[in-house]
Amino acid sequence: MVEPSEGDGNPEERNRRRSRHLRVPVSAEEGQQIEELAKQTGLSIAAYLRLVGIGHQPRSMIDVEQARELVRVNGDLGRLGGLLKLWLTDDTKLDALKPENTPAIIRGVLKRIEANQEQMDEIIKTVLRSRQNFSG
């Protein structure tokens, strides 16, 4: 028997509760793996198993590597900002520099910060594109 999907029929049919339950015995390890995969896709365990059971392969909401890259770039931005602030508040270091070199040094640091911001922007766009492909 094939159950109608949530998208079939009128809104009343979409909102009605599913009445048929399937029992699938799994080991503790399998259950843990299923829970983790469902969590990665942002779906409940039931929704995840329903999609997999009818032949769909849900994708992770955010690629783990992309998330790590965002964390790395964000850390770089934080360190650069902190170093700039420390440098600008240290009168001894500022006094040791030639005043004519200061604007070039500050511009260089700001360019690095901007480059990291652009890198983060590209990673975020990639994540959003893959999220849209998952949803649509």
C-alpha positions as CSV (number, residue, x, y, z in Angstrom):
1,M,0.0,0.0,0.0
2,V,1.4,3.4,-1.0
3,E,0.6,6.3,1.4
4,P,0.0,9.7,0.0
5,S,2.8,12.2,0.5
6,E,2.4,15.4,2.5
7,G,2.4,17.4,-0.8
8,D,-0.5,15.4,-2.4
9,G,-4.1,16.6,-2.5
10,N,-5.7,19.6,-0.8
11,P,-4.4,21.3,2.4
12,E,-6.7,19.1,4.6
13,E,-5.1,16.0,3.2
14,R,-1.6,17.4,3.7
15,N,-2.3,18.2,7.3
16,R,-3.9,14.9,8.3
17,R,-1.8,12.7,10.5
18,R,-0.2,9.7,9.1
19,S,-1.9,6.6,10.5
20,R,0.3,3.7,9.4
21,H,3.5,3.1,11.4
22,L,6.3,0.7,10.3
23,R,8.4,-1.0,12.9
24,V,12.1,-1.5,11.9
25,P,14.4,-3.2,14.5
26,V,17.9,-1.7,14.5
27,S,21.0,-2.2,16.6
28,A,22.1,0.5,19.1
29,E,24.9,1.5,16.6
30,E,22.5,1.7,13.7
31,G,20.0,3.7,15.7
32,Q,22.8,6.1,16.7
33,Q,23.9,6.5,13.1
34,I,20.4,7.1,11.9
35,E,19.9,9.8,14.5
36,E,23.1,11.5,13.6
37,L,22.3,11.4,9.8
38,A,18.8,12.8,10.5
39,K,20.4,15.6,12.6
40,Q,22.8,16.5,9.9
41,T,20.0,17.0,7.4
42,G,17.9,19.0,9.8
43,L,15.1,16.4,9.7
44,S,13.3,14.4,12.3
45,I,14.2,10.7,12.5
46,A,10.8,9.8,11.0
47,A,11.0,12.3,8.2
48,Y,14.6,11.2,7.4
49,L,13.7,7.5,7.3
50,R,10.5,8.2,5.3
51,L,12.6,10.0,2.6
52,V,15.3,7.4,2.5
53,G,12.7,4.6,2.4
54,I,11.1,6.1,-0.7
55,G,14.4,6.5,-2.5
56,H,15.4,10.1,-1.7
57,Q,18.9,10.8,-0.4
58,P,18.7,13.8,1.9
59,R,21.8,16.0,2.0
60,S,23.5,17.5,5.0
61,M,22.3,21.1,5.8
62,I,25.9,22.4,5.9
63,D,28.9,20.7,4.6
64,V,31.2,20.0,7.5
65,E,34.3,21.1,5.6
66,Q,32.6,24.4,4.7
67,A,31.7,25.0,8.4
68,R,35.3,24.3,9.4
69,E,36.6,26.7,6.8
70,L,34.2,29.4,8.1
71,V,35.4,28.9,11.6
72,R,39.0,29.2,10.4
73,V,38.4,32.4,8.5
74,N,36.4,33.9,11.3
75,G,39.2,33.1,13.7
76,D,41.7,34.8,11.4
77,L,39.5,37.9,11.3
78,G,39.3,37.9,15.1
79,R,43.0,37.6,15.5
80,L,43.7,40.4,12.9
81,G,41.2,42.7,14.6
82,G,42.7,42.0,18.0
83,L,46.3,42.5,16.8
84,L,45.3,45.8,15.1
85,K,43.6,47.0,18.3
86,L,46.5,46.0,20.5
87,W,49.0,47.7,18.1
88,L,46.9,50.9,18.0
89,T,46.6,51.1,21.8
90,D,50.3,50.4,22.5
91,D,51.8,53.9,22.6
92,T,55.4,52.5,22.8
93,K,55.0,50.6,19.5
94,L,53.3,53.5,17.8
95,D,56.1,55.9,18.9
96,A,58.7,53.5,17.6
97,L,57.2,53.7,14.1
98,K,57.9,56.4,11.6
99,P,54.7,58.3,11.2
100,E,54.9,58.2,7.5
101,N,54.8,54.3,7.5
102,T,51.7,54.1,9.8
103,P,49.0,54.6,7.1
104,A,50.6,52.0,4.8
105,I,50.8,49.4,7.7
106,I,47.2,50.1,8.7
107,R,46.0,49.8,5.0
108,G,47.9,46.5,4.7
109,V,46.1,45.1,7.8
110,L,42.8,46.3,6.6
111,K,43.3,44.7,3.2
112,R,44.0,41.4,4.9
113,I,40.8,41.7,6.9
114,E,38.9,42.6,3.8
115,A,40.3,39.6,2.0
116,N,39.2,37.3,4.8
117,Q,35.7,38.9,4.7
118,E,35.5,38.2,1.0
119,Q,36.7,34.6,1.6
120,M,33.9,34.2,4.2
121,D,31.4,35.7,1.9
122,E,32.3,33.1,-0.8
123,I,32.0,30.2,1.6
124,I,28.7,31.4,2.8
125,K,27.4,31.8,-0.7
126,T,28.5,28.2,-1.4
127,V,26.7,27.0,1.7
128,L,23.5,28.9,0.8
129,R,23.6,27.6,-2.8
130,S,23.9,24.0,-1.7
131,R,21.1,24.6,0.9
132,Q,18.9,25.9,-1.9
133,N,19.6,22.9,-4.0
134,F,18.7,20.7,-1.0
135,S,15.4,22.5,-0.4
136,G,14.4,23.0,-4.0
